Every structure is written in C-alpha cells, then in structure tokens.
Amino acid sequence: MKFRPLHDRVAVEPIEQEEKSSGGVIIPDTAKEKPMQGKVVAVGDGAKGEDGKKVPLDVKEGDTVLYGKWSGTEISLDGQTVLVMRESDVMGVVA
C-alpha cells in the first residue's frame, strides 16, 4: 500500500471479529458489530505544537490499537479497506 497520512493522522486496518461466538453459534454479517480494534498500517509525521515544532505520534506502524466504534473515515486502497483517523481518536495500544 502506498499511502502516507498527513500530520497527526493514522491509517488503521480493522481486525474483523470471529464468525462464531464462544458457544459455537455462527454470527451473520447483519448482526456483527463494527470492529473497534485494528492494526496501524501507516502514520503521519506528527502535528505542529503551539511553538511550531512537530510533535511525533505515540503510535507506530504495526501497533494493534483500540478506537471508537464510529471513528475515522473508511477508504479503500488497492482492494484493502482502511480507516484514516486522528491519533486522538485512538484510545490505546494493545500490548
């Protein structure tokens, strides 16, 4: 994928939930919730602080992150669906 977000934005590939529940029931597409976890595939170079200097981002490519259910803008690149969102929309990094 050849995409670089600008400033304090990150591109996240959503991680889909499993097709079966823990009890073995198959969940149809219409009943699935939107994923709230994803893998960071690209990051911007940082936002400018009040003093004009760039502030680097806390997340990096390859991090698995949690984000809000309706965060970001969904785009399709090279047949791959990614969400582009501000770093402030990311709630945390999964260790």
N, C-alpha and C positions, 0 to 999 in steps of 0.2 A: 504494500500500500504506500503510495507516495502522497502523503498529506501531513502538513505541519500546522497545528493550530496556532493562532496568534495570541500574543500576550499571556494572560492567565487562564487560557482555556486548555482543556484536555480532551482527548478522544478516547472513549471507553467502548470496548466491545462487550455487550451484555452477555452474562452467563445464564443460559436458559435453565429453568428448574427441571427436575426429573419428570418423566412422563407418568411414573407410578407414585402413588402415595406410600407411606411406610407400611400400610396394611395391604398393599398389593393392588389397590384399585387404580385403574388407568384413568388419568385425568384428561378430559377432552380439551382441545385448544380454546374453546369458548369459556371454560371455567378457570383457565390458568391466569395467575396474576402476572403483572408486568415484573420482569426481573429487577432486583434492586442491588445486584452485585455484578461486577464486571471487571475486565482486565484492561488496564491502561495500555493503549497501543501507540499513542503519540502525545507529547506535551509541548506547550508553548515555551517561549524563552523567559517568561516572567512579566509581572506587571510593574509599572513605574510607581515608586513610592512618592510621598509628598515632597521629598527632597530631589526628585528627578532621577534617582538611581534605580536600577532594576532590582526587584526583589525576586529571587529564584523561587520556583514552586517546591512544595514539600513532597509531592508525588512524582514518581518517575516511571518510565516505560517498564512494563512487566508487573507492576503492583496490582494486586487484587483489591478493589475498593468497594465501599458501600455508598450508595447515593439515594436521594429521594425518589419516590415512585414516579413522579412526573417531571423529573429533572432533565435538562438537556434538550437538544434538537436532534431528531433522528435523521441520519443521512445514509445513503448507500454509495459505497466506493468499491469498485472492482468486484461487485456482487456480494460485498460484505456490509452488513448493517452495523453502524457505529453511532454512538451518541456523542455530541460535542456539547460540553458544558463548562462553566467556570469552575475553577478549583474550589471556590467557596460552596458549590453545590455538593461536593464530595464530603461525606460525613466522617469517613475514616478509612484507614488502610487495614486490611485483614492480614494478620501475622501468620 
